[in-house]
């Protein structure tokens, strides 16, 4: 599969040509080769439960099989990532599956990008990234009855990778401690072999 060009991707993140995260992640995706587009296991967990009607926001999506899984379920999906390589692959696969009309691709720096003020989502999903201000903003966009599905590194990851910035890792009790009372926690599980925490909550 050819690496798609940035012209195939909706650009909303400002000028990213020299952004170090864009450069780093483009290189990683190009080196990894063609993705498998498997949905994340947290998404499959959610499909075994009640998910209300409504759109989905997939943050730091990469070449997301999860976005395709939700689109195949008939949902509008907004998939946001800094890498146009990942987004381009996702677009090509959505086209192959005749799902492109349901998937909106947004290239953006998630340190500064935020959901549009009037947008609400049945599901907010992020399975490979942590930024506390983004989390706080994203959960405010969850509609009543909607789900927050999140997975990120814990502080244990810094023992294995000392160069990992602490702000990229969940502190003790996060993200549960950052939610308002309108959320009920459905799942909170540490994955010691991966130094990650898996989390799900539902909005009242």
Residue pairs with C-beta under 8 A, 6 or more apart in sequence:
1 34
1 89
1 92
3 30
3 85
3 88
3 89
4 84
4 85
4 87
4 88
4 89
4 91
4 92
5 84
5 88
6 84
6 88
6 107
8 84
8 87
8 88
8 91
8 92
9 84
9 87
9 88
9 91
9 105
9 107
10 104
10 105
10 106
10 107
11 107
12 106
12 107
12 108
12 113
13 82
13 106
13 107
13 108
13 109
13 112
13 113
14 108
14 109
14 112
16 22
16 82
16 107
16 108
16 109
19 82
19 109
21 82
21 109
22 82
22 83
22 84
22 109
25 81
25 82
25 83
25 85
25 86
26 83
26 84
26 85
29 35
29 62
29 63
29 83
29 85
29 86
29 89
30 85
34 89
35 62
35 63
35 65
35 86
35 89
35 93
36 65
37 63
37 64
37 65
37 68
37 93
38 65
39 65
39 66
39 68
39 69
40 65
40 66
40 125
40 127
40 151
42 125
42 127
42 149
42 151
42 187
42 198
42 200
43 66
43 69
43 70
43 125
43 149
44 69
45 187
45 200
46 123
46 147
46 149
46 200
47 69
47 73
49 186
50 145
51 122
51 123
51 147
52 122
52 143
52 144
52 145
52 146
53 122
54 75
54 120
54 121
54 122
54 123
54 143
54 146
55 75
55 76
55 77
55 78
55 119
55 120
55 121
55 122
56 67
56 70
56 75
56 76
56 77
56 78
56 121
56 122
56 123
56 124
56 125
57 77
57 78
57 80
57 115
57 119
57 121
57 123
57 124
57 125
57 138
57 141
58 64
58 66
58 67
58 70
58 77
58 78
58 79
58 80
58 125
58 126
59 80
59 110
59 124
59 125
59 126
59 129
59 134
59 138
60 80
60 81
60 82
60 110
60 126
60 127
60 128
60 129
61 67
61 79
61 80
61 81
61 86
61 87
61 90
62 81
62 83
62 86
62 90
62 128
63 86
63 87
63 89
63 90
63 93
64 79
64 90
66 125
66 127
67 77
67 79
67 90
67 94
67 103
68 90
68 93
68 94
68 97
68 99
68 103
70 77
70 123
71 77
71 94
71 97
71 99
71 102
71 103
72 97
72 99
74 102
75 102
75 122
75 123
76 102
76 104
77 102
77 103
77 104
78 104
78 106
78 119
78 121
79 87
79 90
79 103
79 104
79 105
79 106
80 106
80 107
80 108
80 110
80 113
81 87
81 106
81 107
81 108
82 107
82 108
82 109
82 110
83 107
84 107
87 105
87 106
87 107
90 103
90 105
91 100
91 103
91 105
94 100
94 102
94 103
106 113
110 129
110 131
110 134
111 131
111 134
113 134
114 134
114 137
114 138
115 121
115 137
115 138
115 141
119 141
120 141
120 142
120 143
120 146
121 141
121 142
121 143
121 146
122 142
122 143
122 145
122 146
122 147
123 142
123 146
123 147
123 148
123 149
124 138
124 139
124 141
124 142
124 146
124 147
124 148
124 149
124 150
125 149
125 150
126 135
126 138
126 149
126 150
126 151
126 152
127 149
127 150
127 151
128 151
128 152
129 152
129 168
130 152
130 153
130 167
130 168
130 169
130 170
131 167
131 168
132 167
132 174
132 178
135 150
135 175
135 178
136 178
138 148
139 148
139 178
139 179
139 183
139 203
142 148
142 203
143 203
144 203
144 204
145 202
145 203
145 204
146 202
146 203
147 186
147 200
147 201
147 202
147 203
148 175
148 179
148 183
148 199
148 200
148 201
148 202
148 203
149 199
149 200
150 175
150 198
150 199
150 200
151 196
151 197
151 198
151 199
152 168
152 169
152 170
152 175
152 196
152 197
153 164
153 168
153 169
153 170
153 195
153 196
154 169
154 170
154 190
154 195
154 196
154 197
155 166
155 169
155 170
155 171
155 172
156 192
156 195
157 164
157 169
157 195
157 196
158 164
158 166
158 169
159 195
160 195
170 197
174 197
175 199
176 185
176 188
176 199
176 201
179 185
179 201
182 203
182 204
183 201
183 202
183 203
183 204
184 201
184 202
184 204
185 199
185 200
185 201
186 200
186 201
186 202
187 198
187 199
187 200
188 197
188 198
188 199
188 200
189 197
189 198
189 199
190 196
190 197
190 198
191 197
191 198
